[in-house]
Amino acid sequence: HSMEMADQLIVLQSSALDSIPAHLRHKARVIYQSVQLDTLDAVMSTSFLVIVIGHLREEKDPFCIARSLPLMPLNSQIKVLHLGMAMNKQMERIAKVYSETLKRYQWVGEVSHADTLKALSQSRLMVISSRMEGGAHVVSEAIALGVPVIASDIPGNRGLLGDDYLGYYPVGDELELAALLYRAETMPDFYSALKKQIDTRKDLVSPDREMQSIRGLMMQLLKD
């Protein structure tokens, strides 16, 4: 009923258009959320740092990355930094067990947004393992910083990264996630291809583009 009443409908990534009833899509438009960044010094560590950002809750499948680590070849230099608050005691217990038993995994809990962006800028890859997303802002932040993403294959990620993006794995499949991570770590051509695809989407999350989109929306509303 709300969509019927609305003059315009806004979605935050292109795949979300498919979730709108067909007879209402004519009044829908995509406005990508922009990311405003200060200059960040990207100081890379000697290991291959992979970051996971997001509060620990079921729909995020937050421990897929931890389940994937024992499946990695022994020569892998991947280390995982996991940022995000545990949303219940069970999630907290699991995160602590993984931190204590996996050398390559460290959960540090919730940190400030500024510190999160700094850690993201210093990472080689970001993993988003969600089972469902409307359009995660952290993906937009990775795009803005030029950090390649390994993402679960869901519409919310495809709408931000593109259908042709090379870094998707089936939802919940830690074996495929491990294979993709190791491929990115050890195959420079594959990593460079991911980086190039991310860099070509930077314009989508620019503040100028978002402002232009909002102005276009308002002009259409006033015209109507």
MOZI-V225299 format. One record per residue. RES is the residue in one letter. SS is DSSP state (alpha for helix, beta for strand, coil for the rest). PSI is psi in whole degrees, -180 to 180 (999 if undefined). Layout:
RES | SS | PSI
RES | SS | PSI
This chain:
H | coil | -40
S | alpha | -42
M | alpha | -36
E | alpha | -40
M | alpha | -30
A | coil | 146
D | coil | -36
Q | coil | 150
L | beta | 135
I | beta | 131
V | beta | 160
L | coil | -6
Q | coil | 157
S | alpha | -33
S | alpha | -22
A | alpha | -20
L | alpha | -32
D | alpha | -19
S | alpha | -4
I | coil | 135
P | coil | 139
A | alpha | -37
H | alpha | -5
L | alpha | -5
R | alpha | -20
H | alpha | -22
K | alpha | 19
A | beta | 146
R | beta | 154
V | beta | 128
I | coil | 107
Y | coil | 138
Q | coil | 132
S | coil | 165
V | coil | 122
Q | coil | 118
L | coil | 139
D | coil | 165
T | coil | 126
L | coil | 137
D | coil | 111
A | coil | 96
V | coil | 106
M | coil | 142
S | coil | 166
T | coil | -28
S | coil | 172
F | beta | 93
L | beta | 126
V | beta | 132
I | beta | 142
V | beta | 128
I | beta | 122
G | coil | 144
H | coil | 148
L | beta | 100
R | coil | 161
E | alpha | -44
E | alpha | -14
K | alpha | -10
D | coil | 56
P | coil | -21
F | coil | 12
C | alpha | -39
I | alpha | -41
A | alpha | -39
R | alpha | -27
S | alpha | -25
L | alpha | -42
P | coil | -14
L | coil | -4
M | coil | 149
P | coil | 150
L | coil | -24
N | coil | -1
S | coil | 139
Q | coil | 12
I | beta | 134
K | beta | 143
V | beta | 129
L | beta | 121
H | beta | 117
L | beta | 135
G | coil | 146
M | coil | 138
A | beta | 127
M | coil | -8
N | coil | 171
K | alpha | -35
Q | alpha | -45
M | alpha | -39
E | alpha | -43
R | alpha | -44
I | alpha | -44
A | alpha | -41
K | alpha | -38
V | alpha | -46
Y | alpha | -41
S | alpha | -35
E | alpha | -28
T | alpha | -18
L | coil | 118
K | coil | -35
R | coil | -1
Y | beta | 132
Q | beta | 119
W | beta | 126
V | beta | 1
G | beta | -157
E | coil | 135
V | coil | 171
S | coil | 160
H | alpha | -39
A | alpha | -44
D | alpha | -33
T | alpha | -46
L | alpha | -37
K | alpha | -46
A | alpha | -40
L | alpha | -43
S | alpha | -23
Q | coil | 6
S | coil | 152
R | coil | -33
L | beta | 154
M | beta | 139
V | beta | 130
I | beta | 116
S | coil | 17
S | coil | 147
R | coil | -26
M | coil | 143
E | coil | 144
G | coil | -30
G | coil | 88
A | coil | 128
H | alpha | -29
V | alpha | -28
V | alpha | -42
S | alpha | -38
E | alpha | -40
A | alpha | -41
I | alpha | -47
A | alpha | -35
L | alpha | -8
G | coil | 27
V | coil | 120
P | beta | 150
V | beta | 137
I | beta | 123
A | beta | 145
S | beta | 145
D | coil | 83
I | coil | 157
P | alpha | -38
G | alpha | -31
N | alpha | -40
R | alpha | -36
G | alpha | -23
L | alpha | -36
L | alpha | -19
G | coil | 148
D | coil | -25
D | coil | 6
Y | coil | 143
L | coil | -7
G | coil | 32
Y | beta | 148
Y | beta | 154
P | coil | 140
V | coil | 129
G | coil | 3
D | coil | 91
E | alpha | -28
L | alpha | -45
E | alpha | -36
L | alpha | -45
A | alpha | -42
A | alpha | -42
L | alpha | -43
L | alpha | -45
Y | alpha | -37
R | alpha | -44
A | alpha | -35
E | alpha | -40
T | alpha | -10
M | coil | 97
P | alpha | -35
D | alpha | -39
F | alpha | -44
Y | alpha | -43
S | alpha | -36
A | alpha | -42
L | alpha | -45
K | alpha | -42
K | alpha | -42
Q | alpha | -38
I | alpha | -46
D | alpha | -33
T | coil | -13
R | coil | 5
K | alpha | -35
D | alpha | -30
L | alpha | -32
V | alpha | 19
S | coil | 143
P | alpha | -36
D | alpha | -42
R | alpha | -42
E | alpha | -43
M | alpha | -40
Q | alpha | -41
S | alpha | -41
I | alpha | -40
R | alpha | -41
G | alpha | -40
L | alpha | -48
M | alpha | -39
M | alpha | -39
Q | alpha | -42
L | alpha | -44
L | alpha | -36
K | alpha | -43
D | coil | 999
